[in-house]
Amino acid sequence: MWATKGRRRGAGTTGLAANSTRMSRAADVPLALRMRPRTLDEVVGQPHLVGPDGLLRRMVESRVLRPLVLFGPPGTGKTSVVHVIQGAFGLPLVRLNAVESGVRELREAVALASHAGRVLLHVDEVHRFARNQVETLLPALEDGRVVLVGTTSENPFLTLPPALRSRLLVLEFQPLSPQDVAAVLRRALSDEERGLARYRPRLAPGLLEELAESVGGDLRVAMNALELAVRTAPEEGGPGERVVRRDSLFRFLRRELQTFSTSDAYDLLSALQKSVRGSDPHAALFYLARLVSVEVDVETIARRVVVMAAEDVGTAEPGALAVAVAAAEAARMVGYPEARIPLAQAVAYLAVCPKSNAAYAGLARALEDVQAGRGRVVPSHLREASYRGAAALGRGTGYRYPHDDPRHWVPQPYLPDDLAGRRYYEPSGEGRERAIRERLRELEEWARKARTAGPPEPEGR
């Protein structure tokens, strides 16, 4: 008791001076941290997690805590929710970064858990966990001494080691809406204790909402820009008022808002292909813009463009593959930033082409028969017959050379006997496939007439 009083006397500040010191120290902490939610009721967005029927709310209210991984874009509240969980359950909190921390730090956390009974271990960038780190943590995770809550911007189903992922409940955070961001910014402007109200900031009507619209759902970016703009604004207007102007506010807005991760690559490439497949060049170019804006590996995009030409356009416009290959080669040749030009040309062209996946779907059906073990025996008349001894084996016997016929077609079987009559390629009526479909009908009519006329005389060649 005496030591406590001594420290208070030794502080040497009282009244306004002490208040000024506290304000100065608080100002050193970024606004985003000062305004961090203390309860689930203060968390904005994520109604599927913190709403009345949200999973996190049910866990907190029922006092049931399980190992978790929270994943989603930056600035959506993942770390804030970790602190809310820690406050709700009152467990000792250990914070680590999977990149910067090794086995030693994990062993220290486990030792603390053994002493304290149970700890909450927050591991940021948990997708970076190495195998030896996972193996160190698993025993304490299994017996409940350590409650792991990992945070990451990467999809854990794609990046987490399976041994760890299978033990974690995966919760996805969504980008915050502009309305959610604006609500927190208004709260920060009016909060005397933790926010910016003591600076008496004045913003033009609509400016706060414009900022909220500009950050792509990243609340941290918005808070940082607002704090810098308010604290550096000149005092004008009423006594002590600081007027925040648009140009100064957006000068502090971090412009590298486009974030990118391995998970984003999968999602954006998928959205690009599905937009091309759906014949929407506007959406296709938008997703391409997302990819090239952060200069995703040209080879990765080029491969997907070639795949789209073959899989989704196919024989409805056979020339699309040549366009895609040429664009891919051109993009590789020139590199960034010019690579985006041939890629955009190919993507826009593929999106407006007629579409058919008939060849791709036909191959899939043929693969089903292959995997089922059908058609293993190649018909003898189709086998290679150019080597010595082939004739003695009956190779090539009975084969008829189509080019000897004026129609360049002769009636003879090509599929293995156990697949006779199987159809794999069913052309659509789109683009060039309309003519292909008519050609197949003509060939089928010739075959029908040949069957009616009886078997032809074998020729061999």
Secondary structure, 3 states (H helix, E strand, C coil): CHHHHHHHHHHCCCHHHHHHHHHHHHHHCCHHHHCCCCCHHHCCCCHHHHCCCCHHHHHHHCCCCCCEEEECCCCCCHHHHHHHHHHHHCCCEEEEECCCCCHHHHHHHHHHHHHHCCEEEEEECHHHCCHHHHHHHHHHHHCCCEEEEEEECCCHHHHCCHHHHCCCEEEECCCCCHHHHHHHHHHHHHCCCCCCHHHCEEECCCHHHHHHHCCCCCHHHHHHHHHHHHHHCCECCCCCCEEECHHHHHHCCCCCCCCCCHHHHHHHHHHHHHHHHCCCHHHHHHHHHHHHHCCCCHHHHHHHHHHHHHHHHHHHCCHHHHHHHHHHHHHHHHCCCCCHHHHHHHHHHHHHCCCCCHHHHHHHHHHHHHHCCCCCCCCHHHCCCCCCCCCCCCCCCCCCCHHHCCCCCCCCCCCCHHHCCCCCCCCCCCCCHHHHHHHHHHHHHHHHHHHHHCCCCCCCC
